[in-house]
């Protein structure tokens, strides 16, 4: 299936149910962020091939939607079985391609297998409603409305580099179980791993054309896909900039966008500081901070700031740094550009008077975990999402000031509140403008049965298994006008 040239594989795209080389005869080299060498090539798919895939998806979708829910579930469960068989290979690919440490990569694949199976179960337990007209003034009891959910058609699923398996499947599985066909566009860095997932799906024997995998540069086919009249819904995870662009380009179709974050950890003066520090460090630095839900700023009460910073420093300095093969917590960033960006934010903060507590050392795209104290609102790091291993600490005088700074951000994904006073926790939770508030815990998307959403520049629409199925289907009302 894969051709090999000088030990570097060239992977085909999966178009209309066939593994093919693109007519473009162009490929894109994928370089490992930590091996610093090309680990494979993927196809640069053309616009006519996009048309062909969408046409095939449309045709396949009609018979797919006619299958019983149980039958669609069996296909998906077979996909989960195939993913399980290929778990090691997919996890290794994930580690090589995006630099996630092996333990986390394996965890991501397992989480995905569980998600696919859970999605089937969730759909099997969802059902429609009926309503009688006499509930409305003057309405007739003889009108019986049957409300069912029907698929939207062809879903465009665009996944990011940082969760190439889980954030792809969390779009593909609900789309398919709801009766849609899928056009899957993985982030270019992450395409090889995406291909491996879809090889597993192919082995599960899905009907031809029900899913096509389009690899290629977003700059060449991104807008074409987004504006394509054959696409009926888009589910995207990635940067706020791309999400905004996509929402301007797409035309009258539902969108679910999971974008950036600047999640604050609000630390009150009564917090359990050991547990708080533990959560903040895991939340901020895992996978080198390349997570939308990473803790991206600490807003700590002055009274406990010294003590908290000392605890954070100790933990940050104990983080393992290096290669993903050794399960290091801190791994090289996705590319040099990302590392330059993070370094720029650190330099700006230090120039403007932030205190360097730890870190600020760099070897190419591998940055030491960096902790900055006494960060103030004039520094870029107070507002901009670094997507890297740097954490700013902003000292505040009161809960009100913490909430004010938290809400000044353009982002609104999640927030953590650390306090032992449940009333205070609920008051802060009510005041912060975010999708999710974590009380005494770090921000995170999972468990995957929870709703997951961002407000403001962090996104729109809600994910999580149940909500994703809802967002990829619509209500259809049939009214039976009974004899009077
Ligand atoms: O990067 C964005 C992801 O949705 C974060 O997921 O909280 O499971 O790391 P996570």
Boltz pocket constraint, residues with backbone or C-beta under 6 A from the ligand:
constraints:
  - pocket:
      binder: B
      contacts: [[A, 162], [A, 163], [A, 258], [A, 259], [A, 290], [A, 291], [A, 292], [A, 293], [A, 443], [A, 444], [A, 445], [A, 446]]
      max_distance: 6.0
